[in-house]
Amino acid sequence: MMRKIFLPPIIFVLCLIGIWASNHYGLATHIWLPAPLHYAGWLFILAGLGLATWARYLFLRHQTNILPYKKPDHMVQDGPFRYTRNPMYLGMFLVAFGMAILYGTTFSIIFPLIFFLIANRWYIPFEEAHMEDAFGEEFHLYKSKVRRWF
């Protein structure tokens, strides 16, 4: 069972703190994206927040739990779930990536990549195994039609 302390939002917040801390404590010095280009980070942040919020709303509307360590109640296949199986993770990644772009430093990009790797290698396979157990062929069909990320 997935330990409750390592929920995806905790890892996400730790990555955001890592981006902030690395830029405020002198670890990230090489600027690869100068002003005003770095303001494009806001587009990623807003897109990520919108995507994650929309997906969370659909979970509430379909009355299914959002906690990855609990058995899923219903399969959500509408809204952003038609295009990505993981809009909440994609949303969190986009927010972290946007924050890294805002700072524009090379070191900042490491943290969204860490979040992506953890989500892709740990959380998503764990959750997809639960989905396969709960929904069987319906999930296999969905999985064959909708990509994991994009």
VENCORRA-V583680 format. One line per field, one symbol per residue. phi: phi as a letter, one per 20 degrees, with the letter a starting at -180 (. if undefined). A space follows every 10 residues. Layout:
phi: ???
//
This chain:
phi: .ffffdfgff fgffffffff ffeedmfddf edcffeffff gfffffffff ffffffgfff feldfdffed ffebeecdmf ffdbfcffff ffffffffff fgfmdfffff ffffggffff edffgfffff ffffclffff fgffedffdc
//
